[in-house]
Amino acid sequence: MEEDARAIGFGFLVSQVTPHKAVLTLGLCLLLGQAAASLVIPRLAGQFTDGILAGAAIGNILLAWLGVVALQSGLTFASSYLLGRAGVEIIARLSERLYDHLQAIPLAWFHERKRGEVLALLTNDVQRISTFVTGTLVRLLPQLVTFFGALLLIYFVDAGIAFVMLIGLPLFFLLLKLATRSLRPLTDQLMRSQAGQVAIAEQNLGLLPVIKSFVREDLESERFRNTTRRVLNLQKRYLLIVQLLSPVTRIVLTAALVVVLWLASGKLIAGDMETGDLVSLLLYGSLMSVPLASLTNIYGEVQSVRGAGTRLLEVFAEQPEPYEGGKPELPPVRGEIRIEGLHFRYPRRAEVLTDLHLRVDAGETVAFTGPNGAGKSTLAHLLLRLIDPQRGRIYIDETDIAEVDLLSLRRQIGLVDQNTLLFNGTVAENIAYGRFEASPQEVEGAAKAAHAHDFIERLPRGYDTLIGDQGIKLSGGQKQRVALARALLKDPAILILDEATSMFDPEGERGFIRECRDLLHSRTVLMITHRPESLKLAQRIFRLDGGKLREVEAHAQPTALRTT
């Protein structure tokens, strides 16, 4: 994966800020103007000193000094505002680009990662990229201009002193390199540990009912404390190195400035230098120390952003699902399904489906039973192309689903998953998720068909009731009925019901069966269920076990269920 990330290159991340290049360029120009203004002040200070000693008029010098400071302040405000605005725009653009890519990545990628780690990419890592671009990268050139401009002006004052300062630079950078060589692996460990901390917090907050019911608060608190302490220890090590650099750098720069002043004072005593030149040298030396001192922080930021950039590039290196490939759209289908020679295995696991063959006629209702892990839900996900088989073909109305536009395929298939997924919105918004243009009457009709209308009407605000994250304010059976209504409103030609009635009470399931016979008759239905009432809807029943399908006689339904 790191090779794939390098193949994309950091140029890709830089390309994400190109829409803001005009603002960044203007901000850079303002910073350069600010740097140029700062180079004028030491010269004015030297002229002011000479004027005082000579008893000359200094009013014009003071007015010029004030004007330069005012100009510098204005440039500082303008550049800070423009770069700050560009920074938040970069965060927004990169977050949008990353989110779109995350949505396009196959689900298998997420199965290998904690959700909190993914959230850290959208927050911490994106923030670091933006801060680096606007706070470090753009400001680097003005700092270099300040440094070398000050060195050049020192040369005009005294070439020998400028030469002495120049030959000391390699030693400074060598010391900086030696002092910070452990920062890169340390920052990478820190970023990954912080992502793990977010992952644990996100996971445990979602599992609070389980944690409380099993009285595991102390255990989870200890897990979070251990992760937090690991992050804390890494932060302390990072701060020790970074904060140690500042005084060491100050000592080195002050020593260099002392040498400059010693050389300059000797020339002043010998009459080879004016007092004003000495003051200018002192101020130029101090001015040079600012960009040099900032290099220590820049190096730490570079190591941090390299880690963040590598993680982002690893995500962008993941191949998205083939949403756009120039493939033809799947025309409106009747719903005939044919599976030929299907083989599928998950990474590092035994084969789940082996040489599977199946034909389902359009408008037929077929049920699948079998032990947990036999591959029933896998079969549903293969039909939706949420995953792809290693071998074999799936046809809908004689069309290979691998050869058609992915979105046009999924638009014609409805899924009620065994893991009911709802978002924090109203009941009506959740039901209409697949058809936002649906009228209130259509939403209500789908709810009635899913046997959900009665309980929705009893909610505090009916269809306008907010249900909370993952529908936490609803019972399991209520959530399942809302998810079923959502799929029915989509009105797909093919409907997959994956344990869609597992949380229904017996009376509710019988009502669903009564009301759905006519509704399901007009579409192809694949049911994954073990419940006898639901199995009565099926025209054929198959048992999936050991990667193979075996048809079960309709009159043998109770026996088939007892053997699962």
ZAKOL-197074 format. One record per residue (C-alpha): residue in three letters; x, y, z; residue number from 1. Coordinates in steps of 0.5 Angstrom, whole numbers. Layout:
<rs>
R code    c1    c2    c3 pos
R  ala     X     Y     Z NUM
...
</rs>
This chain:
<rs>
R code    c1    c2    c3 pos
R  met     0     0     0   1
R  glu     6     5     1   2
R  glu     8     4    -6   3
R  asp     1     5    -8   4
R  ala     1    12    -4   5
R  arg     8    14    -7   6
R  ala     6    12   -14   7
R  ile     0    18   -13   8
R  gly     5    22   -10   9
R  phe     5    28    -5  10
R  gly     4    32   -12  11
R  phe    -4    30   -11  12
R  leu    -5    33    -4  13
R  val    -2    39    -7  14
R  ser    -6    39   -13  15
R  gln   -12    39    -8  16
R  val   -10    47    -6  17
R  thr    -9    49   -13  18
R  pro   -16    52   -13  19
R  his   -14    57    -8  20
R  lys    -7    58   -12  21
R  ala    -9    66   -13  22
R  val   -11    67    -6  23
R  leu    -4    63    -4  24
R  thr     0    67    -9  25
R  leu    -3    74    -6  26
R  gly    -2    72     1  27
R  leu     5    70    -1  28
R  cys     7    77    -4  29
R  leu     4    80     2  30
R  leu     9    76     6  31
R  leu    14    78     2  32
R  gly    13    85     3  33
R  gln    12    84    10  34
R  ala    19    81    10  35
R  ala    22    87     6  36
R  ala    19    92    11  37
R  ser    22    88    16  38
R  leu    29    89    13  39
R  val    28    97    13  40
R  ile    28    98    20  41
R  pro    35    96    22  42
R  arg    38   101    17  43
R  leu    33   106    20  44
R  ala    35   105    27  45
R  gly    43   105    25  46
R  gln    41   112    21  47
R  phe    37   114    28  48
R  thr    43   113    32  49
R  asp    48   116    27  50
R  gly    43   122    27  51
R  ile    43   123    35  52
R  leu    50   122    36  53
R  ala    52   128    30  54
R  gly    46   132    33  55
R  ala    42   132    26  56
R  ala    35   132    25  57
R  ile    32   126    26  58
R  gly    24   127    25  59
R  asn    24   125    18  60
R  ile    27   118    20  61
R  leu    22   117    26  62
R  leu    16   119    21  63
R  ala    19   114    16  64
R  trp    20   109    22  65
R  leu    13   110    24  66
R  gly    11   109    16  67
R  val    15   102    15  68
R  val    12    99    22  69
R  ala     5   101    20  70
R  leu     6    98    13  71
R  gln     8    92    16  72
R  ser     2    92    21  73
R  gly    -3    92    15  74
R  leu     1    87    11  75
R  thr     1    82    17  76
R  phe    -7    83    18  77
R  ala    -8    82    10  78
R  ser    -4    76    10  79
R  ser    -6    73    16  80
R  tyr   -13    74    14  81
R  leu   -12    71     7  82
R  leu    -8    65     9  83
R  gly   -13    64    14  84
R  arg   -19    64     9  85
R  ala   -15    59     5  86
R  gly   -13    55    10  87
R  val   -21    53    12  88
R  glu   -22    53     5  89
R  ile   -17    47     4  90
R  ile   -20    44    10  91
R  ala   -27    44     7  92
R  arg   -24    42     0  93
R  leu   -20    36     2  94
R  ser   -25    34     7  95
R  glu   -30    33     1  96
R  arg   -25    30    -4  97
R  leu   -23    25     2  98
R  tyr   -31    24     4  99
R  asp   -33    22    -3 100
R  his   -27    17    -4 101
R  leu   -29    14     2 102
R  gln   -36    13     0 103
R  ala   -33    10    -7 104
R  ile   -28     5    -3 105
R  pro   -31    -2    -3 106
R  leu   -34    -4     4 107
R  ala   -28    -9     5 108
R  trp   -23    -4     6 109
R  phe   -27    -1    12 110
R  his   -28    -8    15 111
R  glu   -20    -8    16 112
R  arg   -21    -2    20 113
R  lys   -24     2    26 114
R  arg   -29     7    24 115
R  gly   -25    12    29 116
R  glu   -19    11    25 117
R  val   -22    13    19 118
R  leu   -26    19    23 119
R  ala   -19    21    25 120
R  leu   -17    22    17 121
R  leu   -23    27    16 122
R  thr   -21    31    22 123
R  asn   -14    31    25 124
R  asp   -10    29    18 125
R  val   -14    34    14 126
R  gln   -13    39    19 127
R  arg    -5    38    19 128
R  ile    -5    39    11 129
R  ser    -8    45    11 130
R  thr    -4    48    17 131
R  phe     2    46    14 132
R  val     1    49     7 133
R  thr    -2    56    10 134
R  gly     2    56    16 135
R  thr     9    53    14 136
R  leu    10    52     7 137
R  val     7    59     4 138
R  arg    11    63    10 139
R  leu    18    59     8 140
R  leu    20    63     2 141
R  pro    19    70     6 142
R  gln    23    67    12 143
R  leu    28    65     7 144
R  val    28    72     4 145
R  thr    28    75    11 146
R  phe    34    71    13 147
R  phe    38    72     6 148
R  gly    36    79     6 149
R  ala    39    81    12 150
R  leu    45    77    11 151
R  leu    46    81     4 152
R  leu    45    88     8 153
R  ile    50    86    13 154
R  tyr    55    84     7 155
R  phe    54    91     5 156
R  val    56    94    12 157
R  asp    62    89    13 158
R  ala    63    83     8 159
R  gly    68    80    13 160
R  ile    63    79    18 161
R  ala    58    77    13 162
R  phe    63    71    11 163
R  val    64    69    18 164
R  met    56    68    19 165
R  leu    55    65    12 166
R  ile    61    59    14 167
R  gly    57    58    21 168
R  leu    51    56    17 169
R  pro    52    49    15 170
R  leu    54    47    22 171
R  phe    48    50    25 172
R  phe    44    45    20 173
R  leu    48    39    22 174
R  leu    46    40    29 175
R  leu    39    41    27 176
R  lys    39    35    23 177
R  leu    42    31    29 178
R  ala    37    34    34 179
R  thr    31    32    30 180
R  arg    33    25    27 181
R  ser    28    22    32 182
R  leu    22    26    30 183
R  arg    19    23    24 184
R  pro    18    16    27 185
R  leu    16    19    34 186
R  thr    11    23    30 187
R  asp     8    17    26 188
R  gln     7    13    32 189
R  leu     4    19    36 190
R  met    -1    20    30 191
R  arg    -3    13    30 192
R  ser    -4    13    37 193
R  gln    -8    19    37 194
R  ala   -13    15    31 195
R  gly   -13     9    36 196
R  gln   -15    13    42 197
R  val   -21    16    37 198
R  ala   -23     9    35 199
R  ile   -24     7    42 200
R  ala   -28    13    44 201
R  glu   -32    12    38 202
R  gln   -33     5    39 203
R  asn   -35     5    46 204
R  leu   -40    11    46 205
R  gly   -44     7    41 206
R  leu   -43     0    45 207
R  leu   -45     4    52 208
R  pro   -52    -1    52 209
R  val   -47    -7    52 210
R  ile   -42    -4    57 211
R  lys   -47    -2    62 212
R  ser   -51    -9    61 213
R  phe   -45   -13    62 214
R  val   -42    -8    68 215
R  arg   -36    -7    64 216
R  glu   -35     1    65 217
R  asp   -29     0    69 218
R  leu   -25    -5    64 219
R  glu   -27     0    58 220
R  ser   -25     6    62 221
R  glu   -18     2    64 222
R  arg   -17     1    56 223
R  phe   -18     8    55 224
R  arg   -14    10    60 225
R  asn    -8     6    57 226
R  thr    -9     8    50 227
R  thr    -9    16    53 228
R  arg    -3    14    57 229
R  arg     1    12    51 230
R  val    -1    18    47 231
R  leu     1    22    53 232
R  asn     8    19    53 233
R  leu     9    20    46 234
R  gln     7    27    47 235
R  lys    12    28    52 236
R  arg    17    25    48 237
R  tyr    15    30    42 238
R  leu    15    36    47 239
R  leu    22    34    50 240
R  ile    25    34    43 241
R  val    21    40    40 242
R  gln    22    44    46 243
R  leu    29    43    47 244
R  leu    31    45    41 245
R  ser    28    52    42 246
R  pro    33    54    48 247
R  val    39    50    44 248
R  thr    38    54    38 249
R  arg    37    61    42 250
R  ile    44    59    45 251
R  val    47    57    39 252
R  leu    45    64    35 253
R  thr    46    68    41 254
R  ala    53    65    41 255
R  ala    54    67    34 256
R  leu    51    74    35 257
R  val    56    75    41 258
R  val    62    73    36 259
R  val    59    78    31 260
R  leu    59    84    36 261
R  trp    66    82    38 262
R  leu    68    83    31 263
R  ala    64    89    30 264
R  ser    66    92    37 265
R  gly    74    91    35 266
R  lys    72    95    28 267
R  leu    69   100    32 268
R  ile    74   102    36 269
R  ala    79   101    31 270
R  gly    75   107    27 271
R  asp    73   102    21 272
R  met    66   102    23 273
R  glu    61   107    25 274
R  thr    56   107    31 275
R  gly    50   106    27 276
R  asp    53   101    23 277
R  leu    54    97    29 278
R  val    47    98    31 279
R  ser    44    96    24 280
R  leu    49    89    25 281
R  leu    46    88    32 282
R  leu    39    88    29 283
R  tyr    40    85    23 284
R  gly    43    79    27 285
R  ser    37    79    31 286
R  leu    33    79    25 287
R  met    36    73    22 288
R  ser    35    69    28 289
R  val    28    69    27 290
R  pro    27    65    21 291
R  leu    33    60    24 292
R  ala    29    59    30 293
R  ser    23    58    26 294
R  leu    27    52    22 295
R  thr    26    48    28 296
R  asn    19    48    29 297
R  ile    18    47    21 298
R  tyr    22    41    21 299
R  gly    18    38    27 300
R  glu    12    40    22 301
R  val    15    37    16 302
R  gln    15    30    20 303
R  ser     8    31    22 304
R  val     5    33    16 305
R  arg     9    27    12 306
R  gly     6    22    17 307
R  ala    -1    25    15 308
R  gly     0    26     8 309
R  thr     2    18     7 310
R  arg    -4    16    11 311
R  leu    -8    20     6 312
R  leu    -5    18     0 313
R  glu    -6    11     2 314
R  val   -13    12     2 315
R  phe   -13    15    -4 316
R  ala    -9     9    -7 317
R  glu   -15     5    -6 318
R  gln   -19     3   -12 319
R  pro   -26     6   -12 320
R  glu   -32     2   -14 321
R  pro   -33     2   -22 322
R  tyr   -38     8   -21 323
R  glu   -35    11   -28 324
R  gly   -33     6   -33 325
R  gly   -37     8   -39 326
R  lys   -41     2   -38 327
R  pro   -48     1   -41 328
R  glu   -54     2   -36 329
R  leu   -58    -3   -34 330
R  pro   -65    -2   -37 331
R  pro   -71    -3   -33 332
R  val   -71   -11   -31 333
R  arg   -76   -16   -30 334
R  gly   -72   -19   -25 335
R  glu   -70   -26   -27 336
R  ile   -63   -28   -24 337
R  arg   -59   -33   -26 338
R  ile   -52   -35   -22 339
R  glu   -47   -39   -25 340
R  gly   -41   -42   -22 341
R  leu   -40   -37   -17 342
R  his   -34   -38   -12 343
R  phe   -33   -33    -7 344
R  arg   -28   -32    -1 345
R  tyr   -26   -27     4 346
R  pro   -19   -25     5 347
R  arg   -15   -30    10 348
R  arg   -21   -35    10 349
R  ala   -24   -41     7 350
R  glu   -28   -41     1 351
R  val   -35   -39     3 352
R  leu   -39   -40    -4 353
R  thr   -37   -46    -8 354
R  asp   -39   -47   -15 355
R  leu   -46   -44   -14 356
R  his   -51   -45   -19 357
R  leu   -58   -42   -18 358
R  arg   -64   -39   -23 359
R  val   -70   -35   -20 360
R  asp   -75   -33   -25 361
R  ala   -78   -26   -25 362
R  gly   -83   -25   -20 363
R  glu   -81   -31   -16 364
R  thr   -80   -31    -8 365
R  val   -75   -35    -6 366
R  ala   -72   -36     1 367
R  phe   -65   -38     4 368
R  thr   -64   -42    10 369
R  gly   -58   -45    13 370
R  pro   -53   -44    19 371
R  asn   -50   -37    21 372
R  gly   -44   -36    17 373
R  ala   -46   -40    11 374
R  gly   -46   -34     6 375
R  lys   -53   -32     6 376
R  ser   -52   -25     7 377
R  thr   -46   -25     2 378
R  leu   -50   -28    -3 379
R  ala   -54   -21    -3 380
R  his   -48   -17    -3 381
R  leu   -45   -20    -9 382
R  leu   -52   -19   -12 383
R  leu   -51   -12   -11 384
R  arg   -44   -12   -12 385
R  leu   -42    -9    -6 386
R  ile   -37   -15    -6 387
R  asp   -34   -18   -13 388
R  pro   -33   -26   -13 389
R  gln   -27   -29   -15 390
R  arg   -30   -33   -20 391
R  gly   -37   -34   -24 392
R  arg   -42   -30   -26 393
R  ile   -49   -27   -24 394
R  tyr   -54   -25   -29 395
R  ile   -60   -21   -29 396
R  asp   -65   -22   -35 397
R  glu   -59   -25   -39 398
R  thr   -55   -19   -37 399
R  asp   -48   -20   -34 400
R  ile   -48   -15   -28 401
R  ala   -41   -14   -28 402
R  glu   -42   -11   -35 403
R  val   -47    -5   -33 404
R  asp   -46     1   -30 405
R  leu   -46     0   -22 406
R  leu   -51     5   -20 407
R  ser   -56     3   -25 408
R  leu   -56    -4   -22 409
R  arg   -57    -2   -15 410
R  arg   -62     3   -17 411
R  gln   -66    -3   -19 412
R  ile   -65    -7   -12 413
R  gly   -68    -6    -5 414
R  leu   -64    -9     1 415
R  val   -67    -9     8 416
R  asp   -61   -12    12 417
R  gln   -60   -16    18 418
R  asn   -56   -10    21 419
R  thr   -62    -4    21 420
R  leu   -58     2    19 421
R  leu   -62     9    20 422
R  phe   -59    16    21 423
R  asn   -61    21    26 424
R  gly   -67    25    22 425
R  thr   -74    24    22 426
R  val   -78    18    21 427
R  ala   -81    21    14 428
R  glu   -74    23    12 429
R  asn   -71    15    14 430
R  ile   -77    12    10 431
R  ala   -76    17     4 432
R  tyr   -68    16     4 433
R  gly   -69    12    -3 434
R  arg   -74    17    -6 435
R  phe   -73    24    -3 436
R  glu   -78    27    -8 437
R  ala   -84    22    -5 438
R  ser   -90    25    -3 439
R  pro   -92    24     4 440
R  gln   -98    20     2 441
R  glu   -93    15    -1 442
R  val   -89    15     5 443
R  glu   -95    13     9 444
R  gly   -97     8     4 445
R  ala   -90     5     5 446
R  ala   -90     5    12 447
R  lys   -97     2    12 448
R  ala   -94    -4     7 449
R  ala   -89    -5    12 450
R  his   -94    -5    18 451
R  ala   -90     1    21 452
R  his   -96     6    20 453
R  asp   -99     5    27 454
R  phe   -93     5    31 455
R  ile   -91    11    28 456
R  glu   -98    15    29 457
R  arg   -97    14    36 458
R  leu   -90    17    36 459
R  pro   -90    24    40 460
R  arg   -89    28    33 461
R  gly   -91    22    28 462
R  tyr   -87    22    22 463
R  asp   -84    28    24 464
R  thr   -81    25    30 465
R  leu   -73    25    31 466
R  ile   -71    18    32 467
R  gly   -63    19    34 468
R  asp   -57    16    32 469
R  gln   -58     9    29 470
R  gly   -65    10    31 471
R  ile   -64     9    38 472
R  lys   -71    12    40 473
R  leu   -74     6    37 474
R  ser   -74    -1    39 475
R  gly   -71    -6    35 476
R  gly   -78    -9    31 477
R  gln   -79    -1    30 478
R  lys   -73     0    27 479
R  gln   -74    -6    22 480
R  arg   -80    -4    20 481
R  val   -78     3    18 482
R  ala   -72     0    14 483
R  leu   -77    -5    11 484
R  ala   -82     1     9 485
R  arg   -75     5     6 486
R  ala   -74    -1     1 487
R  leu   -81    -2    -1 488
R  leu   -82     6    -2 489
R  lys   -76     5    -7 490
R  asp   -80     0   -11 491
R  pro   -75    -4   -14 492
R  ala   -76   -10   -19 493
R  ile   -71   -14   -14 494
R  leu   -72   -14    -7 495
R  ile   -67   -17    -2 496
R  leu   -70   -19     5 497
R  asp   -64   -21    10 498
R  glu   -68   -23    16 499
R  ala   -73   -17    15 500
R  thr   -78   -20    20 501
R  ser   -73   -22    26 502
R  met   -75   -17    31 503
R  phe   -82   -17    29 504
R  asp   -87   -20    35 505
R  pro   -91   -26    32 506
R  glu   -97   -22    31 507
R  gly   -93   -16    27 508
R  glu   -90   -22    23 509
R  arg   -97   -25    21 510
R  gly  -100   -18    20 511
R  phe   -94   -17    15 512
R  ile   -95   -23    12 513
R  arg  -102   -22    10 514
R  glu  -101   -15     8 515
R  cys   -95   -17     4 516
R  arg   -97   -22    -1 517
R  asp  -100   -18    -6 518
R  leu   -94   -13    -5 519
R  leu   -89   -18    -6 520
R  his   -92   -21   -12 521
R  ser   -90   -16   -17 522
R  arg   -83   -17   -16 523
R  thr   -77   -22   -15 524
R  val   -76   -23    -8 525
R  leu   -70   -26    -4 526
R  met   -71   -28     3 527
R  ile   -66   -30     8 528
R  thr   -70   -32    14 529
R  his   -71   -38    19 530
R  arg   -78   -36    21 531
R  pro   -84   -41    19 532
R  glu   -89   -35    18 533
R  ser   -84   -31    13 534
R  leu   -82   -38    10 535
R  lys   -89   -39     8 536
R  leu   -89   -33     3 537
R  ala   -83   -37    -1 538
R  gln   -85   -41    -7 539
R  arg   -78   -45    -6 540
R  ile   -74   -45    -1 541
R  phe   -66   -47    -1 542
R  arg   -61   -49     5 543
R  leu   -54   -46     4 544
R  asp   -49   -50     8 545
R  gly   -42   -52     6 546
R  gly   -42   -47     0 547
R  lys   -47   -51    -3 548
R  leu   -55   -50    -5 549
R  arg   -60   -55    -4 550
R  glu   -67   -54    -5 551
R  val   -72   -56     1 552
R  glu   -79   -58    -1 553
R  ala   -84   -53     1 554
R  his   -88   -58     6 555
R  ala   -81   -60     9 556
R  gln   -80   -53    12 557
R  pro   -81   -54    19 558
R  thr   -76   -60    19 559
R  ala   -71   -55    15 560
R  leu   -72   -50    20 561
R  arg   -70   -55    26 562
R  thr   -64   -57    22 563
R  thr   -61   -50    22 564
</rs>
